[in-house]
């Protein structure tokens, strides 16, 4: 579990670091068609990585105990597949506000089958990707620590 989680975190860190110049460019002016496609791909990859991170917790919770238990409930609630899932209440309203534009863009991008992206739809999530990732990553570590403590407590 630990290796999968840290691998996903490193991949997202690298994704953001690698594209800092594009973010800076898009702060100065609207992106051209090629830059827009790259920005859309980055946002899509970012949220896909987030989904995989939360899925690791979910899968581990299911493996830890077959019956419904506290760690399974936490793991279920930690999967941000759709923002309306009631379990997402483990995140603060602030974190949900940060996650929502990425989830909406991800769904919209899938629905359009990767057709031309709309800069107005993705501008804010893209320009604040680095800042938002820092907040999400911090919240994820808090969630992960809660999850590990719950699993350890159940198996003492």
N, C-alpha and C positions, 0 to 999 in steps of 0.2 A: 504494500500500500504506500509506504513512505517513498519508495523510488518513483512510483507512478506520479504521485502528487508533486514531488520536487521536479520531476521531468516536465510536467505540464507548466509549472510556475516558471521554470527556466525558459521554456519555449515562448511563453508569453512575454517574459522580460526581453528576450532576444528579438521577438517580433517588434516590440515597441522601440527598443534601442536602435534597431536596424533602420527604422523608418522615421527617425527624428527629423531628418532633413526634409522629408515630404511634409510632415506636420508643420514645420517652420515655414515652408514655401506656401502652404495653404492658409497660413495665418496672414501672409502678406497679400495674397491674391487668390481669386477663385481658381480651382484646378482645371487644367485642360482635360480632354476626354481620357487620355492615357493615365494622368494622375488621379482622376476621379475613379477609374476602374481599379487602380492600385489601392486607393483609400478604401473603396468598398470591399475589396478582397481582404485588407487588413482588419477592418471591422468584423467581417464575417469570420475570419480566422480567430480573432480575439474572443468572440462570444462562443465559438465552437470549443475553444480551449477552456473557457469557463465551465461549459457544460460537462466537459470531460473531467475537470477537477472535482466537481460536485458529484459526478457519477461514481468516482472512486470511493467517496465516503458512502454513497448509497449501496454500492456493491459490497463493500466491506461490512456494512451493517447487516446486510442480508446473509452474508457468510458467517458472521459472528453468532447469530442465533436464528433459528428457523421460525420460532414462535414470535409473535409481536412483542417487542420489548422496547425499553426506553431508547436503546441505541438504534433500533430499526426506525422508530418514530422520528428520531433526530436525523437519521440518514435520509428518510423519505422527504423530510421537510427541507433538506439541504439541496434539492435538485431543482435549479431554476429553469426548468423547461418552459414553463409558462408562468407569467407573473401573477395570474389569478389563483395559483395553488395556495390554499390556506396555510400550509406549512411554512411559507416564506415569512411568516410573522417572527421567525427567529432573527430576522434582520430588522434593523431599525428602518423607520420610514425614509430616512436620509439615504441609506444604502439601497433600498428599493427604488427610490427616485433615480439613483445613479445607474442601476442595472436595467431599468425599464427601457430607455432608448436603445440600448444595445440589443435587448431581446426583441423589440419591435422591428428594428432594422434587420436583424437576422431572419425573422419570420417573413418580412416583406421581401427581402432579397431572395429567399427560397421560393416564395409565391411567384415572383417575377421571373424565376428561373435564370437568375443572374443577368437579367436585361439591364439596360442603362440605369445607373443609380442616380438618385436625386440629391444633389449637393445640399439643398435646403433641409432635407430629411436627415442627413448624416453629418452636417457641419459641426454641430456642437459635440456630439459624441466623439467625433474624430479629433477635433482640436483639443479636447480635454482628456484624451485617452490615457496619457501618462499619469495625470493627477488622479483620475478615477480608478485606474488600475492600482495605484498605491493604496487607496482607501479600500477597495474590494479585497486586495491581498491581505491587508491587515485584518479585515473582518473575517476572511476565510481562515486565517491562522487562529483567530479566537474560536470560530466554529470547530475547527479541527481539534483544538485543545479540549473543548467541551466533549466532543465525540470520543476522543481517546480516554478521557477520564471516565466517561460513562461505560465504555467497553471494558476498561480495566476493573472498575468497581463491580461489574456484573460477573466477572470471571475470577474473582478472588477466592 
